[in-house]
Amino acid sequence: MKFRGLKIAAMAVGSVALAGSLATSAQADDLDYTCNDHEVCNYRLTSYTGGIWDTGSDESNYVGWYFSNGYTLNDRTSSLKNNADIYDVAHYTNSSYSGYYLYTSTNSARSSLYSPYENAFSSHQF
């Protein structure tokens, strides 16, 4: 009986630990206007200024999304960071992952974009 109680207690502790790790993973996907680990972060202006938009997920259409300063996200990114640990990210000039694309490696950033990419992105995919 003593061992059964220990086994149940260990299972309860394991469940709490798993729930905590799931919450941490979900937080990386939240739009909180902070460039966290495991996220891609788009900035309205060069040098990572002018408003931020962040996510840990693919996004097939930037229409309807907004930077932290209220500007629409679609066709307005001038700098970006890829804080994903293991994934490169591709930003596309059209929705649904089409058009011209620009790859950004894991844990790297672009302080300014050039033509045809500046103010042109409409989707991204890890």
N, CA, C and O atoms as CSV, one atom per row, in Angstrom:
chain,resi,resn,atom,element,x,y,z
A,1,MET,N,N,0.821,-1.197,0.000
A,1,MET,CA,C,0.000,0.000,0.000
A,1,MET,C,C,0.863,1.259,0.000
A,1,MET,O,O,0.520,2.256,-0.635
A,2,LYS,N,N,1.979,1.205,0.714
A,2,LYS,CA,C,2.851,2.356,0.774
A,2,LYS,C,C,3.389,2.710,-0.614
A,2,LYS,O,O,3.469,3.887,-0.965
A,3,PHE,N,N,3.758,1.695,-1.406
A,3,PHE,CA,C,4.288,1.945,-2.748
A,3,PHE,C,C,3.230,2.512,-3.677
A,3,PHE,O,O,3.534,3.346,-4.529
A,4,ARG,N,N,1.997,2.069,-3.522
A,4,ARG,CA,C,0.929,2.581,-4.369
A,4,ARG,C,C,0.741,4.085,-4.145
A,4,ARG,O,O,0.546,4.832,-5.103
A,5,GLY,N,N,0.797,4.520,-2.919
A,5,GLY,CA,C,0.671,5.946,-2.615
A,5,GLY,C,C,1.806,6.760,-3.230
A,5,GLY,O,O,1.591,7.861,-3.737
A,6,LEU,N,N,3.009,6.208,-3.180
A,6,LEU,CA,C,4.150,6.891,-3.783
A,6,LEU,C,C,3.993,6.974,-5.306
A,6,LEU,O,O,4.331,7.984,-5.923
A,7,LYS,N,N,3.476,5.893,-5.899
A,7,LYS,CA,C,3.291,5.876,-7.348
A,7,LYS,C,C,2.264,6.925,-7.775
A,7,LYS,O,O,2.468,7.624,-8.767
A,8,ILE,N,N,1.171,7.037,-7.037
A,8,ILE,CA,C,0.138,8.027,-7.351
A,8,ILE,C,C,0.699,9.438,-7.180
A,8,ILE,O,O,0.424,10.312,-8.001
A,9,ALA,N,N,1.475,9.668,-6.135
A,9,ALA,CA,C,2.074,10.981,-5.909
A,9,ALA,C,C,3.048,11.330,-7.035
A,9,ALA,O,O,3.075,12.471,-7.495
A,10,ALA,N,N,3.840,10.366,-7.479
A,10,ALA,CA,C,4.779,10.608,-8.583
A,10,ALA,C,C,4.035,10.933,-9.867
A,10,ALA,O,O,4.475,11.789,-10.634
A,11,MET,N,N,2.905,10.259,-10.117
A,11,MET,CA,C,2.117,10.537,-11.310
A,11,MET,C,C,1.541,11.945,-11.244
A,11,MET,O,O,1.481,12.637,-12.260
A,12,ALA,N,N,1.122,12.370,-10.074
A,12,ALA,CA,C,0.563,13.713,-9.918
A,12,ALA,C,C,1.627,14.770,-10.183
A,12,ALA,O,O,1.356,15.764,-10.858
A,13,VAL,N,N,2.828,14.569,-9.663
A,13,VAL,CA,C,3.924,15.508,-9.888
A,13,VAL,C,C,4.273,15.551,-11.369
A,13,VAL,O,O,4.512,16.630,-11.911
A,14,GLY,N,N,4.308,14.407,-12.030
A,14,GLY,CA,C,4.591,14.353,-13.465
A,14,GLY,C,C,3.539,15.091,-14.265
A,14,GLY,O,O,3.874,15.767,-15.238
A,15,SER,N,N,2.279,14.982,-13.883
A,15,SER,CA,C,1.203,15.682,-14.595
A,15,SER,C,C,1.342,17.184,-14.459
A,15,SER,O,O,1.136,17.918,-15.426
A,16,VAL,N,N,1.692,17.651,-13.266
A,16,VAL,CA,C,1.883,19.079,-13.048
A,16,VAL,C,C,3.067,19.581,-13.880
A,16,VAL,O,O,2.987,20.655,-14.476
A,17,ALA,N,N,4.155,18.824,-13.929
A,17,ALA,CA,C,5.328,19.223,-14.716
A,17,ALA,C,C,4.989,19.286,-16.199
A,17,ALA,O,O,5.416,20.212,-16.890
A,18,LEU,N,N,4.232,18.323,-16.696
A,18,LEU,CA,C,3.836,18.317,-18.097
A,18,LEU,C,C,2.946,19.509,-18.405
A,18,LEU,O,O,3.124,20.157,-19.436
A,19,ALA,N,N,2.003,19.808,-17.544
A,19,ALA,CA,C,1.114,20.956,-17.761
A,19,ALA,C,C,1.919,22.250,-17.793
A,19,ALA,O,O,1.622,23.140,-18.589
A,20,GLY,N,N,2.927,22.365,-16.946
A,20,GLY,CA,C,3.767,23.556,-16.936
A,20,GLY,C,C,4.560,23.708,-18.216
A,20,GLY,O,O,4.707,24.822,-18.718
A,21,SER,N,N,5.083,22.600,-18.764
A,21,SER,CA,C,5.853,22.691,-20.008
A,21,SER,C,C,4.946,23.003,-21.185
A,21,SER,O,O,5.367,23.699,-22.109
A,22,LEU,N,N,3.713,22.508,-21.181
A,22,LEU,CA,C,2.779,22.832,-22.252
A,22,LEU,C,C,2.410,24.303,-22.223
A,22,LEU,O,O,2.262,24.920,-23.278
A,23,ALA,N,N,2.260,24.871,-21.053
A,23,ALA,CA,C,1.936,26.289,-20.945
A,23,ALA,C,C,3.075,27.138,-21.496
A,23,ALA,O,O,2.830,28.141,-22.165
A,24,THR,N,N,4.320,26.746,-21.222
A,24,THR,CA,C,5.461,27.486,-21.723
A,24,THR,C,C,5.510,27.449,-23.243
A,24,THR,O,O,5.788,28.476,-23.861
A,25,SER,N,N,5.250,26.302,-23.869
A,25,SER,CA,C,5.244,26.201,-25.325
A,25,SER,C,C,4.161,27.070,-25.924
A,25,SER,O,O,4.388,27.731,-26.938
A,26,ALA,N,N,3.004,27.082,-25.326
A,26,ALA,CA,C,1.897,27.871,-25.858
A,26,ALA,C,C,2.198,29.362,-25.756
A,26,ALA,O,O,1.783,30.135,-26.620
A,27,GLN,N,N,2.906,29.771,-24.724
A,27,GLN,CA,C,3.208,31.182,-24.541
A,27,GLN,C,C,4.066,31.724,-25.675
A,27,GLN,O,O,3.957,32.904,-26.010
A,28,ALA,N,N,4.910,30.902,-26.272
A,28,ALA,CA,C,5.746,31.369,-27.373
A,28,ALA,C,C,4.899,31.725,-28.591
A,28,ALA,O,O,5.318,32.534,-29.420
A,29,ASP,N,N,3.714,31.131,-28.707
A,29,ASP,CA,C,2.844,31.404,-29.839
A,29,ASP,C,C,1.968,32.624,-29.623
A,29,ASP,O,O,1.342,33.104,-30.568
A,30,ASP,N,N,1.911,33.131,-28.417
A,30,ASP,CA,C,1.020,34.239,-28.112
A,30,ASP,C,C,1.541,35.537,-28.705
A,30,ASP,O,O,2.743,35.802,-28.703
A,31,LEU,N,N,0.615,36.339,-29.214
A,31,LEU,CA,C,0.947,37.687,-29.671
A,31,LEU,C,C,0.977,38.577,-28.440
A,31,LEU,O,O,-0.062,39.037,-27.967
A,32,ASP,N,N,2.179,38.816,-27.923
A,32,ASP,CA,C,2.317,39.658,-26.730
A,32,ASP,C,C,3.205,40.873,-26.991
A,32,ASP,O,O,3.567,41.589,-26.057
A,33,TYR,N,N,3.558,41.109,-28.254
A,33,TYR,CA,C,4.375,42.248,-28.666
A,33,TYR,C,C,5.731,42.275,-27.970
A,33,TYR,O,O,6.281,43.340,-27.689
A,34,THR,N,N,6.262,41.072,-27.696
A,34,THR,CA,C,7.596,40.893,-27.150
A,34,THR,C,C,8.277,39.795,-27.952
A,34,THR,O,O,7.677,38.747,-28.190
A,35,CYS,N,N,9.482,40.009,-28.362
A,35,CYS,CA,C,10.183,39.022,-29.178
A,35,CYS,C,C,10.802,37.952,-28.281
A,35,CYS,O,O,11.925,38.106,-27.802
A,36,ASN,N,N,10.068,36.881,-28.061
A,36,ASN,CA,C,10.476,35.793,-27.176
A,36,ASN,C,C,11.238,34.715,-27.934
A,36,ASN,O,O,11.304,34.728,-29.163
A,37,ASP,N,N,11.816,33.775,-27.173
A,37,ASP,CA,C,12.426,32.599,-27.777
A,37,ASP,C,C,11.367,31.849,-28.579
A,37,ASP,O,O,10.185,31.885,-28.239
A,38,HIS,N,N,11.787,31.181,-29.625
A,38,HIS,CA,C,10.940,30.336,-30.467
A,38,HIS,C,C,9.958,31.129,-31.321
A,38,HIS,O,O,8.984,30.555,-31.808
A,39,GLU,N,N,10.175,32.406,-31.518
A,39,GLU,CA,C,9.245,33.234,-32.291
A,39,GLU,C,C,9.936,33.910,-33.460
A,39,GLU,O,O,11.155,34.082,-33.473
A,40,VAL,N,N,9.131,34.289,-34.440
A,40,VAL,CA,C,9.552,35.209,-35.477
A,40,VAL,C,C,8.936,36.560,-35.129
A,40,VAL,O,O,7.785,36.632,-34.698
A,41,CYS,N,N,9.701,37.620,-35.316
A,41,CYS,CA,C,9.251,38.952,-34.923
A,41,CYS,C,C,9.436,39.907,-36.100
A,41,CYS,O,O,10.551,40.115,-36.578
A,42,ASN,N,N,8.345,40.471,-36.547
A,42,ASN,CA,C,8.365,41.459,-37.623
A,42,ASN,C,C,8.298,42.842,-36.997
A,42,ASN,O,O,7.578,43.057,-36.021
A,43,TYR,N,N,9.058,43.786,-37.567
A,43,TYR,CA,C,9.073,45.163,-37.071
A,43,TYR,C,C,8.639,46.106,-38.185
A,43,TYR,O,O,8.962,45.892,-39.353
A,44,ARG,N,N,7.917,47.132,-37.821
A,44,ARG,CA,C,7.387,48.086,-38.782
A,44,ARG,C,C,8.497,48.882,-39.470
A,44,ARG,O,O,8.418,49.137,-40.672
A,45,LEU,N,N,9.532,49.276,-38.720
A,45,LEU,CA,C,10.614,50.086,-39.266
A,45,LEU,C,C,11.945,49.352,-39.176
A,45,LEU,O,O,12.027,48.285,-38.567
A,46,THR,N,N,12.978,49.913,-39.771
A,46,THR,CA,C,14.306,49.311,-39.705
A,46,THR,C,C,14.846,49.362,-38.280
A,46,THR,O,O,14.327,50.088,-37.432
A,47,SER,N,N,15.893,48.583,-38.033
A,47,SER,CA,C,16.575,48.526,-36.727
A,47,SER,C,C,15.653,48.105,-35.601
A,47,SER,O,O,15.829,48.520,-34.455
A,48,TYR,N,N,14.651,47.265,-35.935
A,48,TYR,CA,C,13.755,46.657,-34.931
A,48,TYR,C,C,12.980,47.708,-34.138
A,48,TYR,O,O,12.867,47.617,-32.915
A,49,THR,N,N,12.451,48.698,-34.842
A,49,THR,CA,C,11.687,49.773,-34.198
A,49,THR,C,C,10.341,49.947,-34.893
A,49,THR,O,O,10.031,49.257,-35.863
A,50,GLY,N,N,9.559,50.874,-34.382
A,50,GLY,CA,C,8.318,51.280,-35.035
A,50,GLY,C,C,7.135,50.370,-34.828
A,50,GLY,O,O,6.145,50.497,-35.548
A,51,GLY,N,N,7.188,49.470,-33.890
A,51,GLY,CA,C,6.099,48.525,-33.636
A,51,GLY,C,C,6.548,47.115,-33.959
A,51,GLY,O,O,7.343,46.897,-34.873
A,52,ILE,N,N,6.028,46.152,-33.194
A,52,ILE,CA,C,6.421,44.747,-33.324
A,52,ILE,C,C,5.181,43.875,-33.490
A,52,ILE,O,O,4.102,44.212,-33.004
A,53,TRP,N,N,5.345,42.764,-34.175
A,53,TRP,CA,C,4.330,41.694,-34.263
A,53,TRP,C,C,5.094,40.391,-34.126
A,53,TRP,O,O,6.085,40.187,-34.827
A,54,ASP,N,N,4.657,39.499,-33.238
A,54,ASP,CA,C,5.411,38.283,-32.946
A,54,ASP,C,C,4.507,37.062,-32.905
A,54,ASP,O,O,3.339,37.150,-32.524
A,55,THR,N,N,5.068,35.908,-33.308
A,55,THR,CA,C,4.345,34.643,-33.238
A,55,THR,C,C,5.333,33.484,-33.310
A,55,THR,O,O,6.446,33.632,-33.815
A,56,GLY,N,N,4.918,32.349,-32.809
A,56,GLY,CA,C,5.702,31.116,-32.910
A,56,GLY,C,C,5.106,30.152,-33.905
A,56,GLY,O,O,5.488,28.982,-33.935
A,57,SER,N,N,4.179,30.614,-34.722
A,57,SER,CA,C,3.467,29.754,-35.676
A,57,SER,C,C,3.586,30.290,-37.093
A,57,SER,O,O,3.931,31.451,-37.310
A,58,ASP,N,N,3.293,29.420,-38.051
A,58,ASP,CA,C,3.174,29.867,-39.439
A,58,ASP,C,C,1.985,30.811,-39.544
A,58,ASP,O,O,1.034,30.705,-38.770
A,59,GLU,N,N,2.037,31.726,-40.491
A,59,GLU,CA,C,0.892,32.609,-40.761
A,59,GLU,C,C,0.760,32.757,-42.272
A,59,GLU,O,O,1.657,33.279,-42.933
A,60,SER,N,N,-0.360,32.294,-42.811
A,60,SER,CA,C,-0.561,32.270,-44.264
A,60,SER,C,C,-1.106,33.574,-44.827
A,60,SER,O,O,-1.122,33.759,-46.044
A,61,ASN,N,N,-1.556,34.486,-43.959
A,61,ASN,CA,C,-2.117,35.738,-44.466
A,61,ASN,C,C,-2.013,36.814,-43.391
A,61,ASN,O,O,-2.596,36.686,-42.315
A,62,TYR,N,N,-1.272,37.868,-43.689
A,62,TYR,CA,C,-1.078,38.954,-42.729
A,62,TYR,C,C,-2.247,39.942,-42.685
A,62,TYR,O,O,-2.281,40.807,-41.810
A,63,VAL,N,N,-3.186,39.832,-43.594
A,63,VAL,CA,C,-4.353,40.731,-43.585
A,63,VAL,C,C,-5.117,40.509,-42.282
A,63,VAL,O,O,-5.396,39.370,-41.908
A,64,GLY,N,N,-5.450,41.591,-41.600
A,64,GLY,CA,C,-6.181,41.506,-40.337
A,64,GLY,C,C,-5.301,41.499,-39.100
A,64,GLY,O,O,-5.813,41.561,-37.983
A,65,TRP,N,N,-3.987,41.423,-39.273
A,65,TRP,CA,C,-3.049,41.487,-38.155
A,65,TRP,C,C,-2.453,42.886,-38.080
A,65,TRP,O,O,-2.367,43.585,-39.089
A,66,TYR,N,N,-2.036,43.298,-36.866
A,66,TYR,CA,C,-1.538,44.655,-36.645
A,66,TYR,C,C,-0.272,44.645,-35.800
A,66,TYR,O,O,-0.111,43.811,-34.909
A,67,PHE,N,N,0.625,45.585,-36.095
A,67,PHE,CA,C,1.788,45.817,-35.247
A,67,PHE,C,C,1.323,46.421,-33.920
A,67,PHE,O,O,0.185,46.875,-33.796
A,68,SER,N,N,2.213,46.417,-32.938
A,68,SER,CA,C,1.888,46.964,-31.617
A,68,SER,C,C,1.543,48.448,-31.678
A,68,SER,O,O,0.872,48.953,-30.777
A,69,ASN,N,N,1.982,49.161,-32.714
A,69,ASN,CA,C,1.685,50.586,-32.826
A,69,ASN,C,C,0.416,50.856,-33.649
A,69,ASN,O,O,0.098,52.014,-33.919
A,70,GLY,N,N,-0.307,49.808,-34.049
A,70,GLY,CA,C,-1.583,49.977,-34.739
A,70,GLY,C,C,-1.532,49.899,-36.253
A,70,GLY,O,O,-2.581,49.812,-36.892
A,71,TYR,N,N,-0.349,49.929,-36.846
A,71,TYR,CA,C,-0.240,49.799,-38.296
A,71,TYR,C,C,-0.573,48.370,-38.728
A,71,TYR,O,O,-0.305,47.416,-37.997
A,72,THR,N,N,-1.153,48.231,-39.908
A,72,THR,CA,C,-1.441,46.895,-40.415
A,72,THR,C,C,-0.132,46.179,-40.723
A,72,THR,O,O,0.843,46.803,-41.142
A,73,LEU,N,N,-0.118,44.883,-40.516
A,73,LEU,CA,C,1.079,44.069,-40.728
A,73,LEU,C,C,1.343,43.815,-42.212
A,73,LEU,O,O,2.494,43.816,-42.647
A,74,ASN,N,N,0.289,43.600,-42.981
A,74,ASN,CA,C,0.458,43.217,-44.384
A,74,ASN,C,C,1.225,44.279,-45.168
A,74,ASN,O,O,0.859,45.454,-45.169
A,75,ASP,N,N,2.287,43.848,-45.830
A,75,ASP,CA,C,3.116,44.724,-46.671
A,75,ASP,C,C,3.747,45.884,-45.905
A,75,ASP,O,O,3.895,46.974,-46.457
A,76,ARG,N,N,4.125,45.666,-44.627
A,76,ARG,CA,C,4.681,46.763,-43.831
A,76,ARG,C,C,5.918,46.383,-43.016
A,76,ARG,O,O,6.325,47.174,-42.165
A,77,THR,N,N,6.528,45.237,-43.222
A,77,THR,CA,C,7.688,44.833,-42.429
A,77,THR,C,C,8.974,45.413,-43.007
A,77,THR,O,O,9.237,45.284,-44.202
A,78,SER,N,N,9.787,46.063,-42.141
A,78,SER,CA,C,11.059,46.640,-42.579
A,78,SER,C,C,12.272,46.020,-41.905
A,78,SER,O,O,13.397,46.241,-42.354
A,79,SER,N,N,12.074,45.241,-40.828
A,79,SER,CA,C,13.149,44.481,-40.202
A,79,SER,C,C,12.514,43.291,-39.492
A,79,SER,O,O,11.313,43.292,-39.225
A,80,LEU,N,N,13.324,42.269,-39.185
A,80,LEU,CA,C,12.761,41.068,-38.559
A,80,LEU,C,C,13.815,40.290,-37.795
A,80,LEU,O,O,15.016,40.438,-38.023
A,81,LYS,N,N,13.334,39.456,-36.883
A,81,LYS,CA,C,14.186,38.545,-36.118
A,81,LYS,C,C,13.568,37.158,-36.178
A,81,LYS,O,O,12.346,37.005,-36.166
A,82,ASN,N,N,14.432,36.148,-36.243
A,82,ASN,CA,C,13.990,34.765,-36.148
A,82,ASN,C,C,14.615,34.161,-34.893
A,82,ASN,O,O,15.778,33.758,-34.911
A,83,ASN,N,N,13.860,34.096,-33.825
A,83,ASN,CA,C,14.345,33.544,-32.558
A,83,ASN,C,C,14.051,32.056,-32.421
A,83,ASN,O,O,14.210,31.496,-31.337
A,84,ALA,N,N,13.626,31.409,-33.499
A,84,ALA,CA,C,13.367,29.970,-33.463
A,84,ALA,C,C,14.696,29.228,-33.317
A,84,ALA,O,O,15.672,29.550,-33.995
A,85,ASP,N,N,14.726,28.243,-32.435
A,85,ASP,CA,C,15.957,27.507,-32.157
A,85,ASP,C,C,16.369,26.569,-33.286
A,85,ASP,O,O,17.560,26.411,-33.555
A,86,ILE,N,N,15.403,25.949,-33.944
A,86,ILE,CA,C,15.753,24.904,-34.913
A,86,ILE,C,C,15.173,25.123,-36.297
A,86,ILE,O,O,15.430,24.324,-37.197
A,87,TYR,N,N,14.395,26.185,-36.495
A,87,TYR,CA,C,13.750,26.384,-37.784
A,87,TYR,C,C,14.184,27.679,-38.454
A,87,TYR,O,O,14.219,28.738,-37.828
A,88,ASP,N,N,14.516,27.578,-39.740
A,88,ASP,CA,C,14.631,28.771,-40.561
A,88,ASP,C,C,13.211,29.248,-40.825
A,88,ASP,O,O,12.263,28.471,-40.708
A,89,VAL,N,N,13.058,30.509,-41.177
A,89,VAL,CA,C,11.736,31.030,-41.519
A,89,VAL,C,C,11.808,31.645,-42.907
A,89,VAL,O,O,12.786,32.306,-43.257
A,90,ALA,N,N,10.766,31.420,-43.691
A,90,ALA,CA,C,10.660,32.030,-45.015
A,90,ALA,C,C,9.521,33.039,-44.981
A,90,ALA,O,O,8.389,32.692,-44.643
A,91,HIS,N,N,9.819,34.281,-45.328
A,91,HIS,CA,C,8.801,35.322,-45.467
A,91,HIS,C,C,8.464,35.443,-46.951
A,91,HIS,O,O,9.360,35.461,-47.794
A,92,TYR,N,N,7.186,35.524,-47.264
A,92,TYR,CA,C,6.718,35.560,-48.651
A,92,TYR,C,C,6.038,36.895,-48.954
A,92,TYR,O,O,5.423,37.510,-48.082
A,93,THR,N,N,6.164,37.327,-50.210
A,93,THR,CA,C,5.570,38.594,-50.617
A,93,THR,C,C,4.072,38.480,-50.910
A,93,THR,O,O,3.397,39.498,-51.059
A,94,ASN,N,N,3.551,37.268,-50.994
A,94,ASN,CA,C,2.116,37.059,-51.187
A,94,ASN,C,C,1.572,36.187,-50.070
A,94,ASN,O,O,2.335,35.521,-49.370
A,95,SER,N,N,0.277,36.188,-49.905
A,95,SER,CA,C,-0.351,35.307,-48.925
A,95,SER,C,C,-0.231,33.854,-49.384
A,95,SER,O,O,0.148,33.576,-50.522
A,96,SER,N,N,-0.556,32.951,-48.494
A,96,SER,CA,C,-0.537,31.499,-48.774
A,96,SER,C,C,0.850,31.008,-49.191
A,96,SER,O,O,0.975,30.095,-50.007
A,97,TYR,N,N,1.880,31.617,-48.628
A,97,TYR,CA,C,3.271,31.185,-48.845
A,97,TYR,C,C,3.648,31.171,-50.324
A,97,TYR,O,O,4.205,30.193,-50.822
A,98,SER,N,N,3.340,32.263,-51.019
A,98,SER,CA,C,3.662,32.345,-52.442
A,98,SER,C,C,4.329,33.687,-52.757
A,98,SER,O,O,4.399,34.571,-51.903
A,99,GLY,N,N,4.807,33.823,-53.966
A,99,GLY,CA,C,5.520,35.026,-54.383
A,99,GLY,C,C,7.006,34.896,-54.102
A,99,GLY,O,O,7.510,33.792,-53.896
A,100,TYR,N,N,7.708,36.021,-54.095
A,100,TYR,CA,C,9.117,36.013,-53.739
A,100,TYR,C,C,9.252,35.649,-52.271
A,100,TYR,O,O,8.359,35.934,-51.474
A,101,TYR,N,N,10.365,35.020,-51.909
A,101,TYR,CA,C,10.573,34.667,-50.510
A,101,TYR,C,C,11.989,34.982,-50.079
A,101,TYR,O,O,12.916,35.030,-50.888
A,102,LEU,N,N,12.130,35.197,-48.773
A,102,LEU,CA,C,13.417,35.496,-48.157
A,102,LEU,C,C,13.574,34.599,-46.938
A,102,LEU,O,O,12.751,34.646,-46.024
A,103,TYR,N,N,14.626,33.779,-46.916
A,103,TYR,CA,C,14.902,32.912,-45.770
A,103,TYR,C,C,15.728,33.662,-44.744
A,103,TYR,O,O,16.638,34.416,-45.088
A,104,THR,N,N,15.400,33.445,-43.481
A,104,THR,CA,C,16.196,33.957,-42.367
A,104,THR,C,C,16.527,32.766,-41.480
A,104,THR,O,O,15.626,32.063,-41.023
A,105,SER,N,N,17.797,32.538,-41.238
A,105,SER,CA,C,18.259,31.380,-40.469
A,105,SER,C,C,17.835,31.464,-39.006
A,105,SER,O,O,17.428,32.517,-38.516
A,106,THR,N,N,17.942,30.336,-38.330
A,106,THR,CA,C,17.615,30.280,-36.908
A,106,THR,C,C,18.473,31.259,-36.127
A,106,THR,O,O,19.646,31.473,-36.432
A,107,ASN,N,N,17.859,31.845,-35.115
A,107,ASN,CA,C,18.543,32.768,-34.206
A,107,ASN,C,C,19.350,33.838,-34.946
A,107,ASN,O,O,20.497,34.117,-34.595
A,108,SER,N,N,18.745,34.424,-35.964
A,108,SER,CA,C,19.399,35.518,-36.683
A,108,SER,C,C,18.382,36.619,-36.956
A,108,SER,O,O,17.190,36.461,-36.693
A,109,ALA,N,N,18.866,37.721,-37.481
A,109,ALA,CA,C,18.002,38.886,-37.656
A,109,ALA,C,C,18.421,39.673,-38.891
A,109,ALA,O,O,19.527,39.521,-39.410
A,110,ARG,N,N,17.503,40.515,-39.340
A,110,ARG,CA,C,17.758,41.422,-40.463
A,110,ARG,C,C,17.320,42.818,-40.021
A,110,ARG,O,O,16.126,43.077,-39.872
A,111,SER,N,N,18.284,43.715,-39.812
A,111,SER,CA,C,17.971,45.049,-39.294
A,111,SER,C,C,17.334,45.948,-40.346
A,111,SER,O,O,16.708,46.955,-40.013
A,112,SER,N,N,17.492,45.586,-41.613
A,112,SER,CA,C,16.801,46.303,-42.684
A,112,SER,C,C,16.613,45.347,-43.861
A,112,SER,O,O,17.396,44.418,-44.058
A,113,LEU,N,N,15.581,45.592,-44.618
A,113,LEU,CA,C,15.268,44.770,-45.783
A,113,LEU,C,C,15.473,45.592,-47.043
A,113,LEU,O,O,15.478,46.822,-46.990
A,114,TYR,N,N,15.638,44.943,-48.139
A,114,TYR,CA,C,15.883,45.609,-49.409
A,114,TYR,C,C,14.832,45.154,-50.421
A,114,TYR,O,O,14.124,44.174,-50.190
A,115,SER,N,N,14.735,45.859,-51.527
A,115,SER,CA,C,13.778,45.535,-52.578
A,115,SER,C,C,14.098,44.152,-53.140
A,115,SER,O,O,15.274,43.859,-53.357
A,116,PRO,N,N,13.146,43.315,-53.378
A,116,PRO,CA,C,11.696,43.524,-53.371
A,116,PRO,C,C,11.033,43.154,-52.045
A,116,PRO,O,O,9.824,42.923,-52.021
A,117,TYR,N,N,11.783,43.090,-50.938
A,117,TYR,CA,C,11.242,42.577,-49.682
A,117,TYR,C,C,10.761,43.638,-48.703
A,117,TYR,O,O,9.835,43.381,-47.934
A,118,GLU,N,N,11.364,44.822,-48.711
A,118,GLU,CA,C,10.938,45.836,-47.737
A,118,GLU,C,C,9.480,46.209,-47.968
A,118,GLU,O,O,9.070,46.506,-49.090
A,119,ASN,N,N,8.714,46.190,-46.902
A,119,ASN,CA,C,7.282,46.520,-46.935
A,119,ASN,C,C,6.518,45.668,-47.951
A,119,ASN,O,O,5.625,46.166,-48.637
A,120,ALA,N,N,6.871,44.385,-48.044
A,120,ALA,CA,C,6.235,43.531,-49.047
A,120,ALA,C,C,5.723,42.196,-48.509
A,120,ALA,O,O,5.024,41.491,-49.237
A,121,PHE,N,N,6.035,41.821,-47.279
A,121,PHE,CA,C,5.672,40.481,-46.803
A,121,PHE,C,C,4.185,40.359,-46.482
A,121,PHE,O,O,3.568,41.267,-45.924
A,122,SER,N,N,3.632,39.204,-46.853
A,122,SER,CA,C,2.224,38.912,-46.605
A,122,SER,C,C,1.992,37.574,-45.924
A,122,SER,O,O,0.853,37.251,-45.587
A,123,SER,N,N,3.048,36.781,-45.711
A,123,SER,CA,C,2.926,35.501,-45.009
A,123,SER,C,C,4.329,35.019,-44.626
A,123,SER,O,O,5.330,35.510,-45.147
A,124,HIS,N,N,4.383,34.056,-43.712
A,124,HIS,CA,C,5.659,33.428,-43.377
A,124,HIS,C,C,5.425,31.978,-42.965
A,124,HIS,O,O,4.328,31.598,-42.555
A,125,GLN,N,N,6.478,31.185,-43.083
A,125,GLN,CA,C,6.387,29.761,-42.739
A,125,GLN,C,C,7.723,29.283,-42.198
A,125,GLN,O,O,8.775,29.583,-42.762
A,126,PHE,N,N,7.674,28.529,-41.091
A,126,PHE,CA,C,8.884,27.946,-40.514
A,126,PHE,C,C,9.262,26.697,-41.287
A,126,PHE,O,O,10.257,26.049,-40.964
